[in-house]
């Protein structure tokens, strides 16, 4: 079984105030993480969501990361 990490972000302005959220699902267990920054960019929040979500994992495991960010998926801005 793999752990699923779902991420989403919002930013009002670019730069501007923004926030990120991550939902970690491990079988029947769910954990929500979120934070914000008063002066950030959308890309910073996209990376923070993925990094913070993955950073909570304590041991080696199979992970599926779900994001709508091409920046995070492809590692480049299109």
For each residue, the residues with C-beta under 8 A, 3 or more apart:
1: 26 27 62
2: 61 62 63 64
3: 24 25 26 57 61 62 63 64
4: 24 25 26 63 64 66
5: 22 23 24 25 50 53 54 63 64 65 66
6: 22 23 25 66 67
7: 20 21 22 23 46 49 50 53 65 66 67 69 72
8: 20 21 49 67 68
9: 18 19 20 21 42 45 46 48 49 69
10: 18 19 45
11: 14 15 16 17 18 19 40 41 42 45
12: 16 17 18
13: 16 17
14: 11 41 42
15: 11 39 40 41
16: 11 12 13 39 40
17: 11 12 13 36 37 38 39 40
18: 9 10 11 12 36 37 40 41 42 44 45
19: 9 10 11 34 35 36 37 45
20: 7 8 9 34 35 36 45 46 48 49 52
21: 7 8 9 32 33 34 49
22: 5 6 7 32 33 34 49 50 52 53
23: 5 6 7 30 31 32 33
24: 3 4 5 30 31 32 33 53 56 57
25: 3 4 5 6 29 30
26: 1 3 4 29 30 31
27: 1
28:
29: 25 26
30: 23 24 25 26
31: 23 24 26 56
32: 21 22 23 24
33: 21 22 23 24 52 53 56
34: 19 20 21 22
35: 19 20 48 52
36: 17 18 19 20
37: 17 18 19 40 44 45 48
38: 17
39: 15 16 17
40: 11 15 16 17 18 37 44 45
41: 11 14 15 18 44 45
42: 9 11 14 18 45 46
43: 46 47 69 71 77
44: 18 37 40 41 47 48
45: 9 10 11 18 19 20 37 40 41 42 48 49
46: 7 9 20 42 43 49 50 67 69 71 72
47: 43 44 50 51 71 72
48: 9 20 35 37 44 45 51 52
49: 7 8 9 20 21 22 45 46 52 53 67
50: 5 7 22 46 47 53 54 65 67 69 72
51: 47 48 54 55
52: 20 22 33 35 48 49 55 56
53: 5 7 22 24 33 49 50 56 65
54: 5 50 51 57 63 65
55: 51 52
56: 24 31 33 52 53
57: 3 24 54 61 63
58:
59:
60:
61: 2 3 57
62: 1 2 3
63: 2 3 4 5 54 57
64: 2 3 4 5
65: 5 7 50 53 54 72
66: 4 5 6 7
67: 6 7 8 46 49 50 72 73
68: 8
69: 7 9 43 46 50 72 73
70: 73 74 76 77 78
71: 43 46 47 74 75 76 77
72: 7 46 47 50 65 67 69 75
73: 67 69 70
74: 70 71 78
75: 71 72
76: 70 71
77: 43 70 71
78: 70 74
